[in-house]
Amino acid sequence: MTQDTARAELPTAMQEIADDFADLLAPQRLELLLEFSEGLPELPERYAGRLGEMEQVHECQSPIFLAVEVGDDPADSPGDRPVHLFFSAPQEAPTTRGFAGILHEGLDGLTVDEVLAVPEDAPYRFSLGEAVSPLRLRGMVGMLSRIKRQVALKTRS
Amino acid sequence: MPESAASTDPSPFSAYAHPDRLVSTEWLAEQLAAGKVGGPDGVVVLESDEDVLLYETGHIPGALKLDWHQDLNDPVVRDYVDAEQFASVMSARGVGRDTTVVIYGDKNNWWAAYALWVMSLFGHEDVRLLDGGRTKWVAEGRELTKDVPQVTPLSGDAAYPIVERDDAPIRAFKDDVLAHLGGPLVDVRSPGEYSGELLHMPDYPQEGAMRGGHIPGAKSVPWARAANEDGTFKSREDLEAIYLTEQGLSPSDPTIAYCRIGERSSHTWFVLTHLLGFDAVRNYDGSWTEWGNAVRVPVEK
């Protein structure tokens, strides 16, 4: 999917997170990222021991797995179905967990169309380049593109 | 008395070429208990991680954060900080030119070894690695804290001196590697990266390089082969079996190590230089993200 995303807007919840980060100084941005890391929801029981069925995000150097669920309703309007996200990342990888936490809070519960419309450069809009380094942000870009790919696949079938 | 016992026992690292480049978790715990952690006359402990937030989740008491990207890389040019920036990073952490520095980190000390290597570019004499790194300290149930030590930056005569970086002895640039072709090279990446089958899936961009493969003639010795399960370094005997006997490398030959961006190869640079006593090892920090994107350099698959 190629599209001009330079001016595309973030979903509301995600924009609020971006604004929160933008209001802070660099060291405090790390603290907020740590809060997202600590706030990442536990993997639900039904995924326990099933990491092999989740998708590994190879762009991250830490082992992180994600699963995407798309609801069945409304049956006649796939674009309006709700999307839910699940992540598993070790405590020793707080930055990766923080990225997952941002994506979870920003995207979980949105519709298929809303998730697919999230611009590819969204990870660069949290003012984290300076505090975290652009290189590390690539992991979040990888997570987002894998989420969108799975949402597209699961809606098509 | 643990302290006297430690001073009479032979160092657990005495078989290595430069045994004073490693400290054990036990030794560090003793220094902490004796109140010797903190500069400039004590031991300054630095944590250097891949994960930029890990220090904040808890660290060895008295340890200060040294981030490879924020503190050691130039913010604009792909290069390390200059002499002034380096001096200020050191002074801010209470490190003087003669201070004993112990570095540890996550991921089997990749980034700790990288930081040690960068400090060596500036000729800091007494810089050591904590064998086993953060993982071993945590696995042993030793204390972690979120308290960040307050350090008064060194200033005036006590400040870290402005010392120009001397890259030539231990750092290789692309042209150096081209001139070295035919000589011993060690590719420390995973076998998949070495063979050119980069990790990727349909619809995903390959990470960071236009071409896959390795520098012609490079031996494939993934960095992890030098480490035990617990992240400590293997014994000298085991290391010699891998690098000398199996790979045919020789301590007297100038050797170049590389990986993707130079961090894993810092680990191998440390092994070859300080544990096996190779005379002239250079780390090619441009590594595959430079070589795999460079026009018309030779690539082997």
Interface residues (C-beta under 8 A of the other chain):
Chain A: L30 E31 L33 L34 S37 H58 E59 Q61 S62 Q91 E92 A93 P94 T95 T96 G98 A131 V132 S133 L135 R136 R138 G142 S145 R146 R149
Chain B: E50 D51 V52 L53 L54 E56 T57 H69 Q70 D106 K107 L199 H200 M201 D203 Y204 E207
